[in-house]
């Protein structure tokens, strides 16, 4: 066993949290899919699963970004242009796209979301490598492995459209890619992951051991993306595999940051939500997510009367071009800001708030989180 593990393990949130939010979440995803026949969840995502996965995880994790941005007056005053231009630019672009066609809007939105999902998985691996101070070769191989684990199945998906599920709405991805391209993509994806596994085995042979957190993260990413896209036969499987590994670790990141910022006296009256602990933090985010989904259903979708009532508004097409991008704005803003707000070179206090400043103790209440699951691949400048 001593030869199997690296002498010094690098964890992002601490061993227990890392194993829970990465490996544990992947195992829960697989368990839910396997249990689908007994849960009545084969085919379309049932209402209970939609509430649990889409509202309480996917949409709620989008809203968690407000603890890094709009709930913090000091942060707003430090970079006002960013927090004005990002949502305004996203909204204008969304309106223009929707005026051309609703299909163009959802296609653009789907590909931006896909890029965000891929980059987040790469970001987590880059953070592990940053903490472990690995060689440039290992860092590049880890990057290749995570991109292979995500993009290989995505290219295969594009070569096998239509499937029983879509990212947002029907036909949001571009179809027409030859099937052989998908086969080649999976072959390349397999070769890269085999090479990565071989390198990990070589580390064990050399006595360097494995960085358990990073290895489990790469495996969890492969399981959820390959299983949720290539093996998936219905919307429920795709939804489970797509959402949990993306949203749950992000909750951990934002709660860790929020605790660090609250300890400095940040958030004003909203500090009570952080001080009250994780349940209050999550309930606040779920309430925001619920409100957003209520507006989506009453104004646009009208397909969940059991939750939101069956008396909605039917908006004319020109008004839809203004309303749909507005409702999508929290998500679009989340995608944009996440590429900027986790860079310590632009925020000297960030590492300390995350508990990753020099001298921070592994597993302490402030934790040992590295910055950016999306944008922090490079060392701080």
C-alpha positions in Angstrom: 0.0 0.0 0.0 2.8 2.4 0.8 4.2 1.9 -2.7 0.7 2.5 -4.2 0.2 6.0 -2.7 2.3 9.1 -3.1 4.1 10.0 0.1 2.4 13.4 0.2 -1.2 13.5 -0.9 -2.6 16.8 -2.4 -6.2 17.4 -1.7 -8.3 20.4 -2.8 -10.9 20.6 0.0 -9.4 17.9 2.3 -9.5 14.2 1.9 -13.0 13.5 3.1 -14.6 16.3 1.1 -12.6 15.5 -2.1 -13.6 11.8 -1.9 -17.2 12.8 -1.4 -17.7 15.5 -4.0 -15.7 13.7 -6.8 -15.6 9.9 -6.3 -18.7 9.7 -4.1 -20.8 11.8 -6.5 -19.7 9.6 -9.4 -20.7 6.5 -7.5 -24.1 8.0 -6.6 -24.6 8.9 -10.2 -24.0 5.3 -11.3 -26.2 4.0 -8.5 -29.1 6.2 -9.6 -28.8 5.0 -13.2 -28.6 1.4 -12.2 -31.6 1.9 -9.9 -33.7 3.7 -12.5 -36.1 0.8 -13.2 -37.0 0.6 -9.5 -37.2 4.4 -9.2 -39.6 4.7 -12.2 -37.0 6.8 -14.0 -36.4 5.0 -17.2 -36.8 7.3 -20.2 -37.7 10.9 -19.5 -36.5 12.5 -16.3 -39.4 12.2 -13.8 -40.6 15.2 -11.9 -38.9 14.3 -8.6 -35.6 13.8 -10.3 -36.0 17.1 -12.2 -36.5 18.9 -9.0 -33.6 17.2 -7.2 -31.1 17.4 -10.1 -32.0 20.4 -12.3 -33.4 22.8 -9.7 -31.5 21.8 -6.5 -28.2 21.1 -8.1 -27.8 22.6 -11.6 -29.7 25.9 -11.3 -28.8 26.3 -7.7 -25.1 26.0 -8.3 -25.4 28.7 -11.0 -26.8 31.0 -8.3 -24.0 30.2 -5.9 -21.7 32.5 -7.9 -23.4 35.4 -6.3 -21.4 34.7 -3.1 -18.3 35.4 -5.1 -19.7 38.4 -6.9 -23.0 40.4 -6.5 -23.6 39.8 -2.7 -20.2 41.2 -1.9 -20.2 45.0 -2.0 -16.4 45.2 -1.7 -16.0 42.9 -4.7 -18.5 44.9 -6.7 -16.7 48.2 -6.0 -13.3 46.6 -6.9 -14.4 45.5 -10.4 -17.6 47.4 -11.3 -17.0 47.2 -15.0 -16.8 43.5 -15.1 -20.0 43.0 -13.1 -21.9 45.4 -15.4 -20.4 44.4 -18.8 -20.6 40.6 -18.3 -24.4 40.4 -17.8 -25.2 43.3 -20.2 -23.0 41.8 -23.0 -24.5 38.3 -22.5 -28.0 39.8 -22.6 -27.5 41.8 -25.8 -25.8 38.9 -27.5 -28.7 36.6 -26.4 -31.4 39.0 -27.7 -29.6 39.4 -31.1 -29.3 35.6 -31.4 -32.9 35.0 -30.5 -34.1 37.7 -33.0 -32.3 35.7 -35.7 -34.0 32.5 -34.5 -34.7 30.7 -31.3 -32.7 27.8 -32.6 -29.6 29.9 -33.0 -30.0 31.2 -29.4 -30.2 27.7 -27.9 -27.4 26.4 -30.1 -25.1 29.2 -29.0 -26.1 28.7 -25.4 -25.6 25.0 -25.6 -22.0 25.2 -26.9 -21.1 27.9 -24.3 -22.4 25.6 -21.6 -20.6 22.6 -23.0 -17.3 24.6 -23.1 -17.9 25.6 -19.4 -18.6 22.0 -18.4 -15.4 20.7 -20.1 -13.2 23.5 -18.8 -14.4 22.9 -15.2 -13.3 19.3 -15.3 -9.9 20.4 -16.7 -9.7 23.1 -14.0 -10.1 20.6 -11.1 -7.3 18.5 -12.5 -5.1 21.5 -13.1 -5.6 22.5 -9.4 -4.5 19.0 -8.2 -1.4 19.3 -10.4 -0.7 22.8 -9.0 -0.8 21.6 -5.4 1.2 18.5 -6.1 3.8 20.5 -8.2 4.0 17.9 -10.9 6.3 18.0 -13.9 5.3 19.8 -17.1 5.0 16.4 -18.8 2.6 15.0 -16.2 0.6 18.2 -16.3 0.2 18.0 -20.0 -0.7 14.3 -19.9 -3.3 15.0 -17.2 -4.8 17.8 -19.4 -4.9 15.4 -22.4 -6.6 12.8 -20.3 -9.3 15.1 -19.0 -10.0 16.5 -22.5 -10.1 13.1 -23.9 -12.5 11.9 -21.2 -14.9 14.8 -22.0 -14.4 15.7 -25.7 -14.2 12.1 -27.0 -17.8 11.3 -26.0 -19.0 14.7 -27.1 -17.6 14.3 -30.6 -19.1 10.8 -30.7 -22.4 12.3 -29.7 -22.3 14.8 -32.6 -21.7 11.9 -35.0 -24.7 10.0 -33.7 -27.4 12.6 -33.6 -30.3 12.5 -32.9 -30.1 10.8 -29.6 -32.8 10.3 -26.9 -31.6 13.5 -25.1 -30.3 17.0 -25.9 -28.2 19.5 -23.9 -31.0 22.1 -23.6 -33.6 21.7 -26.3 -34.1 19.5 -29.4 -31.6 20.1 -32.2 -29.4 22.4 -30.1 -26.2 20.6 -31.3 -25.1 20.6 -34.9 -25.8 17.3 -36.6 -24.4 15.7 -39.7 -21.0 14.6 -38.5 -20.1 11.2 -40.1 -20.3 8.2 -37.8 -16.7 7.3 -38.5 -15.5 10.6 -36.9 -17.2 9.5 -33.7 -15.5 6.2 -33.9 -12.1 7.8 -34.4 -12.8 10.2 -31.5 -13.5 7.4 -29.1 -10.4 5.5 -30.3 -8.2 8.5 -29.7 -9.9 9.1 -26.4 -9.2 5.5 -25.4 -5.5 5.7 -26.5 -4.9 8.8 -24.5 -6.5 7.4 -21.4 -4.6 4.2 -21.7 -1.4 6.2 -22.0 -2.4 8.2 -18.9 -3.2 5.0 -17.0 0.2 3.6 -18.0 1.9 6.7 -16.7 0.1 6.3 -13.3 1.2 2.6 -13.2 4.8 3.7 -13.9 4.6 6.1 -11.0 3.7 3.2 -8.7 6.5 1.1 -10.1 9.0 3.9 -9.5 7.8 4.2 -5.9 6.3 7.7 -6.5 2.8 6.4 -5.8 -0.6 7.9 -6.9 -2.2 11.2 -6.2 -5.5 9.6 -5.2 -7.7 12.6 -5.5 -6.6 13.4 -9.0 -6.8 9.8 -10.2 -10.3 9.4 -8.9 -11.3 12.7 -10.4 -10.1 11.6 -13.9 -11.9 8.2 -13.5 -15.1 9.9 -12.2 -15.0 12.2 -15.2 -14.6 9.3 -17.6 -17.4 7.3 -16.0 -19.9 10.1 -16.0 -19.1 11.5 -19.5 -18.8 8.2 -21.3 -21.7 6.6 -19.4 -23.8 9.7 -19.6 -23.3 10.2 -23.4 -22.1 7.1 -25.2 -23.9 4.4 -23.0 -26.9 6.5 -22.1 -30.2 5.5 -23.7 -32.5 8.1 -22.1 -32.7 11.6 -20.7 -32.6 10.5 -17.1 -29.2 8.9 -17.5 -27.8 11.9 -19.3 -29.2 14.3 -16.7 -27.8 12.4 -13.7 -24.4 11.9 -15.2 -24.2 15.5 -16.6 -25.3 17.4 -13.6 -24.1 15.9 -10.3 -20.3 15.8 -10.9 -20.5 19.4 -12.3 -22.7 21.0 -9.6 -21.8 19.3 -6.3 -18.0 20.2 -6.3 -18.9 23.7 -7.2 -21.1 24.0 -4.1 -18.1 22.9 -2.1 -15.9 25.6 -3.7 -18.3 28.4 -3.2 -19.2 27.5 0.4 -15.5 27.3 1.3 -14.9 30.7 -0.3 -18.0 32.2 1.4 -16.8 31.0 4.8 -13.5 32.7 4.2 -15.1 35.9 3.0 -17.6 35.9 5.9 -14.8 35.6 8.4 -13.4 38.9 7.1 -16.8 40.5 7.7 -18.1 40.3 4.1 -21.7 40.0 2.8 -23.4 42.3 5.3 -26.8 40.9 6.3 -26.2 37.9 3.9 -23.4 36.8 6.2 -26.1 35.1 8.3 -26.6 32.6 5.5 -23.0 31.5 5.7 -22.8 31.6 9.5 -25.8 29.4 9.7 -23.9 26.6 7.9 -24.2 24.6 4.7 -28.0 23.8 5.0 -28.9 27.5 5.1 -26.5 28.3 2.3 -28.0 25.6 0.1 -31.6 26.4 1.0 -31.0 30.1 -0.1 -29.7 28.9 -3.4 -32.5 26.5 -4.0 -35.0 29.2 -3.3 -33.4 31.4 -6.0 -33.3 28.5 -8.4 -37.0 27.7 -7.7 -38.0 31.2 -8.4 -36.1 31.2 -11.7 -37.7 27.9 -12.8 -41.1 29.2 -11.8 -40.7 32.1 -14.2 -39.4 29.8 -17.0 -42.4 27.6 -16.6 -45.0 30.3 -16.3 -43.6 32.4 -19.2 -42.0 29.9 -21.6 -42.3 26.2 -21.1 -45.8 25.6 -19.4 -44.9 21.9 -19.0 -44.9 21.4 -15.2 -48.4 22.4 -13.9 -48.0 20.1 -10.9 -45.3 22.4 -9.6 -46.0 25.8 -11.0 -49.7 25.8 -12.0 -51.2 25.6 -15.4 -52.1 29.2 -16.0 -49.1 30.8 -17.7 -48.6 33.6 -20.3 -48.3 33.0 -24.0 -45.8 35.6 -25.1 -45.5 36.9 -28.7 -42.3 36.0 -30.6 -40.8 39.5 -30.5 -41.3 39.6 -26.7 -39.8 36.1 -26.4 -36.6 37.5 -27.8 -36.4 39.8 -24.8 -37.7 37.5 -22.1 -35.8 34.2 -22.9 -32.3 35.8 -22.8 -33.3 37.6 -19.6 -34.3 34.3 -17.9 -31.1 32.7 -19.2 -29.0 35.6 -17.9 -28.1 34.0 -14.5 -26.7 31.0 -16.3 -24.9 33.1 -19.0 -23.4 35.4 -16.4 -22.2 32.4 -14.4 -20.4 31.1 -17.5 -18.7 34.4 -18.2 -17.8 35.4 -14.7 -16.4 32.0 -13.8 -13.6 32.6 -16.3 -12.5 35.8 -14.4 -13.3 35.7 -10.7 -11.0 32.8 -9.7 -7.6 34.3 -10.7 -5.4 35.1 -7.7 -3.2 37.3 -9.9 -6.2 39.7 -10.0 -7.3 39.2 -6.4 -4.5 38.9 -3.8 -7.0 37.9 -1.1 -8.5 35.0 -3.0 -6.1 32.3 -1.8 -6.4 33.2 1.8 -10.2 33.1 1.6 -10.1 29.7 0.1 -7.8 28.5 2.8 -4.9 27.9 0.4 -2.6 30.6 1.5 0.9 29.6 2.8 0.6 27.9 6.1 -3.0 26.8 5.7 -3.4 23.4 7.4 -4.9 20.4 5.4 -8.4 19.7 6.7 -8.7 22.8 8.7 -12.1 24.6 8.9 -10.9 27.0 6.2 -9.7 24.1 4.2 -7.1 23.8 1.5 -8.9 24.6 -1.7 -7.0 25.8 -4.7 -8.7 28.5 -6.8 -10.5 28.1 -10.1 -12.2 25.0 -11.3 -12.5 26.7 -14.6 -9.9 29.4 -15.1 -7.0 28.8 -12.7 -4.8 26.4 -14.6 -1.7 28.6 -14.3 0.2 29.4 -11.1 -0.5 32.7 -9.5 1.5 35.6 -10.9 
